[in-house]
């Protein structure tokens, strides 16, 4: 399975390195593999800051506050299956990560910036696949378990 994404950097507070981008590619691939997806997938990934993600959160979720990550799936998991058609990668959707918020959370939780951004990617890919921790306590628990397993597989255990 190949994971690819279109990358956009709409912030200038944090450097976007090839190492960070490769870590997120690995995080997405590990998440998809853990979910049994064995075909090529792609999504868009946008790095932004707190102001940028706040504007998106306000526009799309009617929440006038900054958040760490937003996910915009391309399909409805209740009515559609993810599939790759005609040898083309399955398009999963869009992920937007506030690197500014990721840095704040990394400091708050006492781990690296890279680990936090990887976690946000894993979290968001699960959202693209249809998981939603806001639906119920059971789904929240399930997402936490899946995130933990993927982060462990990446050597970035949740502490």
C-alpha distance (Angstrom), angle and dihedral (degrees) to the residues before:
residue distance angle dihedral
X1 . . .
X2 3.77 . .
X3 3.80 122.1 .
X4 3.77 118.2 -159.8
X5 3.76 134.4 168.9
X6 3.74 141.2 -175.2
X7 3.79 107.1 -119.7
X8 3.79 125.8 -148.8
X9 3.79 123.9 177.7
X10 3.80 110.4 -158.2
X11 3.81 97.4 167.6
X12 3.79 135.8 67.6
X13 3.81 102.7 -163.1
X14 3.83 97.8 88.6
X15 3.78 130.9 35.5
X16 3.77 115.2 -113.9
X17 3.78 106.6 -142.3
X18 3.77 130.7 -170.5
X19 3.81 87.3 -119.3
X20 3.83 91.5 58.4
X21 3.79 91.9 47.0
X22 3.81 91.4 49.0
X23 3.82 90.6 48.9
X24 3.80 89.6 55.0
X25 3.81 91.0 47.8
X26 3.82 88.4 53.8
X27 3.82 91.6 45.5
X28 3.81 91.5 51.8
X29 3.82 92.6 45.7
X30 3.80 92.3 49.3
X31 3.82 91.0 49.1
X32 3.80 92.5 49.8
X33 3.80 92.4 46.0
X34 3.81 90.6 50.1
X35 3.81 87.4 54.9
X36 3.80 91.8 52.3
X37 3.79 95.9 -108.2
X38 3.78 108.6 147.6
X39 3.81 102.4 168.7
X40 3.79 130.4 85.4
X41 3.81 116.0 -79.5
X42 3.76 136.3 -175.6
X43 3.78 137.9 -171.5
X44 3.76 138.6 165.9
X45 3.80 120.0 -102.7
X46 3.77 121.9 -161.7
X47 3.78 124.6 -173.6
X48 3.79 113.1 -153.1
X49 3.80 140.5 155.8
X50 3.80 131.8 -112.5
X51 3.80 93.3 -85.4
X52 3.81 92.3 51.1
X53 3.78 95.6 47.6
X54 3.79 91.4 44.4
X55 3.81 89.7 57.5
X56 3.82 91.1 50.3
X57 3.80 92.3 45.2
X58 3.80 89.8 51.6
X59 3.81 93.6 46.6
X60 3.80 99.4 44.1
X61 3.81 104.4 26.2
X62 3.82 102.9 25.1
X63 3.81 89.0 -123.1
X64 3.79 112.7 130.6
X65 3.79 97.0 -154.7
X66 3.77 139.9 88.0
X67 3.79 117.1 -100.9
X68 3.79 133.3 -177.5
X69 3.81 102.3 -115.0
X70 3.79 139.7 2.6
X71 3.78 126.5 -160.0
X72 3.78 126.3 -158.8
X73 3.84 110.4 -171.3
X74 3.80 119.5 -154.2
X75 3.78 94.5 -145.4
X76 3.79 140.7 38.1
X77 3.83 107.3 -114.0
X78 3.81 90.4 -157.5
X79 3.80 92.5 61.8
X80 3.82 107.6 16.8
X81 3.78 137.6 52.0
X82 3.77 124.2 -138.1
X83 3.75 109.1 -113.7
X84 3.76 141.1 159.1
X85 3.80 111.3 -125.9
X86 3.78 128.0 -153.2
X87 3.80 92.6 -8.4
X88 3.80 91.8 -56.1
X89 3.81 121.6 127.6
X90 3.78 117.9 -98.8
X91 3.80 108.7 -105.0
X92 3.79 107.3 -134.9
X93 3.80 102.0 -178.8
X94 3.78 139.3 -109.0
X95 3.81 133.6 -40.5
X96 3.80 123.1 -164.6
X97 3.82 118.4 -170.0
X98 3.78 125.5 -171.6
X99 3.79 103.7 -140.9
X100 3.79 88.2 -169.1
X101 3.82 91.7 57.9
X102 3.81 90.8 42.4
X103 3.82 89.9 56.5
X104 3.82 90.8 48.9
X105 3.80 91.9 49.9
X106 3.80 93.4 45.4
X107 3.80 89.2 56.0
X108 3.81 92.1 44.5
X109 3.82 93.1 50.1
X110 3.79 95.3 39.0
X111 3.78 101.3 -120.1
X112 3.78 137.2 105.7
X113 3.77 126.8 -69.0
X114 3.81 89.7 -124.0
X115 3.80 92.0 53.5
X116 3.81 91.2 50.9
X117 3.79 93.7 49.0
X118 3.83 90.4 48.0
X119 3.81 90.0 50.9
X120 3.82 90.8 50.8
X121 3.80 89.3 51.3
X122 3.82 92.1 51.1
X123 3.81 90.0 47.0
X124 3.78 91.8 49.8
X125 3.81 95.7 46.5
X126 3.80 87.9 54.4
X127 3.81 87.8 53.5
X128 3.81 89.6 50.5
X129 3.81 87.4 54.5
X130 3.79 91.6 54.0
X131 3.78 105.3 -94.0
X132 3.79 115.9 135.9
X133 3.80 121.4 -177.3
X134 3.80 90.0 -168.3
X135 3.83 93.4 65.6
X136 3.79 97.3 70.2
X137 3.78 145.7 -20.7
X138 3.82 89.3 -106.6
X139 3.79 92.4 54.7
X140 3.80 90.3 45.8
X141 3.81 89.2 53.7
X142 3.81 91.6 46.8
X143 3.81 92.5 50.5
X144 3.80 91.2 48.6
X145 3.81 90.5 51.8
X146 3.81 92.3 48.8
X147 3.82 92.2 46.8
X148 3.78 90.7 49.3
X149 3.81 92.6 50.5
X150 3.80 92.9 49.7
X151 3.79 93.7 45.7
X152 3.81 88.8 49.9
X153 3.81 90.7 51.2
X154 3.82 88.3 51.9
X155 3.80 91.1 50.0
X156 3.81 89.9 -114.3
X157 3.79 100.9 110.5
X158 3.76 119.3 -170.3
X159 3.76 109.5 -112.4
